Amino acid sequence: MLKQLWLMTNVITGFAVVQAVATAFALATSLRDLQLKEIRVKTCVAMVAVATAALYCIGVWACWWLAWDVEANKTNLWIWTIVTIGETLAILFFTGVAIGGLFAPELEANVKPPPQTSEHASASAPAQQPK
């Protein structure tokens, strides 16, 4: 039973990661068009991605819960817990990468420094000494 649960958590995590990466590649062909859509459209796409990732995480944690009931060795339970946390983080990371690509223009706009005007440029330039 434990081997099947272990295999199931690995399959769920692997499928979630592959799906997130495949979605990112599929969106790459039309990502720019999707990035230019209204924020409502992008938010809906992101919500579907988050809901899907949540379902995958629930599946991984359900396997952990079943293993917790079956496993007698407490050392193995800690290993299960650490691996389950790692699998959850992997699912969330790759989902976050896909969502980050979707909202890249907004993220980039918030990171870019403001353009320098001639007033700021002359203040930051070192004064030249006459010879």
C-alpha positions as CSV (number, residue, x, y, z in Angstrom):
1,M,0.0,0.0,0.0
2,L,2.8,2.4,0.9
3,K,4.6,1.9,-2.4
4,Q,1.4,2.6,-4.3
5,L,0.9,5.8,-2.3
6,W,4.5,6.9,-2.9
7,L,4.1,6.2,-6.6
8,M,0.9,8.1,-6.7
9,T,2.4,11.2,-5.1
10,N,5.2,11.2,-7.5
11,V,2.9,10.7,-10.5
12,I,0.7,13.6,-9.3
13,T,3.6,15.9,-8.8
14,G,5.2,14.9,-12.1
15,F,2.0,15.5,-14.0
16,A,1.5,18.8,-12.3
17,V,5.0,20.0,-13.2
18,V,4.8,18.7,-16.8
19,Q,1.4,20.3,-17.2
20,A,2.6,23.7,-15.9
21,V,5.7,23.6,-18.2
22,A,3.6,22.5,-21.2
23,T,1.1,25.2,-20.5
24,A,3.9,27.8,-20.4
25,F,5.3,26.5,-23.7
26,A,1.8,26.4,-25.3
27,L,1.2,30.0,-24.1
28,A,4.6,31.1,-25.5
29,T,3.2,31.1,-29.0
30,S,0.3,33.4,-28.0
31,L,1.7,34.7,-24.8
32,R,2.2,38.2,-26.0
33,D,-1.4,38.4,-27.2
34,L,-2.6,37.0,-23.8
35,Q,-0.3,39.4,-21.9
36,L,-2.0,42.3,-23.8
37,K,-5.5,41.2,-22.7
38,E,-7.4,43.0,-20.0
39,I,-6.5,42.2,-16.4
40,R,-9.8,40.3,-16.0
41,V,-8.9,37.8,-18.6
42,K,-5.5,37.2,-17.2
43,T,-6.9,36.9,-13.7
44,C,-9.4,34.3,-14.8
45,V,-6.6,32.3,-16.5
46,A,-4.5,32.6,-13.3
47,M,-7.4,31.5,-11.1
48,V,-7.8,28.4,-13.2
49,A,-4.1,27.6,-12.8
50,V,-4.2,28.2,-9.1
51,A,-7.3,26.0,-8.7
52,T,-5.6,23.2,-10.7
53,A,-2.5,23.5,-8.6
54,A,-4.6,23.4,-5.5
55,L,-6.3,20.1,-6.6
56,Y,-2.9,18.6,-7.3
57,C,-1.7,19.7,-3.8
58,I,-4.8,18.2,-2.2
59,G,-4.0,14.9,-4.0
60,V,-0.5,14.9,-2.7
61,W,-1.6,15.7,0.8
62,A,-4.3,13.0,0.6
63,C,-1.7,10.4,-0.2
64,W,0.4,11.7,2.8
65,W,-2.6,11.4,5.1
66,L,-3.3,7.9,3.9
67,A,0.3,7.0,4.4
68,W,0.2,8.5,7.9
69,D,-2.5,6.1,8.9
70,V,-0.8,3.1,7.4
71,E,2.9,3.7,8.2
72,A,4.1,2.4,11.6
73,N,7.7,3.7,11.4
74,K,7.9,7.3,12.7
75,T,11.1,7.9,10.8
76,N,9.4,7.1,7.5
77,L,6.6,9.5,8.5
78,W,9.0,12.4,8.7
79,I,10.5,11.4,5.3
80,W,6.9,11.4,3.9
81,T,6.3,14.8,5.4
82,I,9.4,16.4,4.0
83,V,8.9,14.9,0.6
84,T,5.2,16.0,0.6
85,I,6.2,19.5,1.5
86,G,8.8,19.5,-1.3
87,E,6.3,18.2,-3.9
88,T,3.8,20.9,-2.8
89,L,6.5,23.5,-3.3
90,A,7.4,22.1,-6.7
91,I,3.8,22.3,-7.8
92,L,3.4,25.9,-6.5
93,F,6.7,27.0,-8.0
94,F,6.0,25.9,-11.5
95,T,2.4,27.2,-11.3
96,G,3.9,30.5,-10.2
97,V,6.3,30.6,-13.1
98,A,3.4,30.2,-15.5
99,I,1.4,32.9,-13.8
100,G,4.5,35.1,-13.6
101,G,4.9,34.9,-17.4
102,L,1.2,35.8,-17.8
103,F,1.6,39.0,-15.7
104,A,5.1,39.8,-16.9
105,P,4.3,43.2,-18.4
106,E,2.7,44.4,-15.1
107,L,5.6,43.0,-13.1
108,E,8.1,44.7,-15.4
109,A,6.3,48.0,-15.2
110,N,6.6,48.0,-11.4
111,V,10.3,47.1,-11.4
112,K,11.6,49.6,-14.1
113,P,13.3,52.7,-12.7
114,P,11.8,56.0,-13.8
115,P,13.4,57.6,-16.8
116,Q,16.0,60.2,-15.9
117,T,15.3,63.8,-17.0
118,S,18.0,66.2,-17.9
119,E,17.6,67.8,-14.5
120,H,18.4,64.5,-12.7
121,A,21.1,63.6,-15.2
122,S,23.0,66.9,-14.5
123,A,22.6,66.5,-10.8
124,S,24.1,63.0,-10.8
125,A,26.9,63.9,-13.2
126,P,30.2,64.9,-11.6
127,A,31.0,68.6,-11.9
128,Q,34.0,69.3,-14.1
129,Q,36.7,71.6,-12.8
130,P,38.0,74.3,-15.2
131,K,41.7,74.0,-16.0
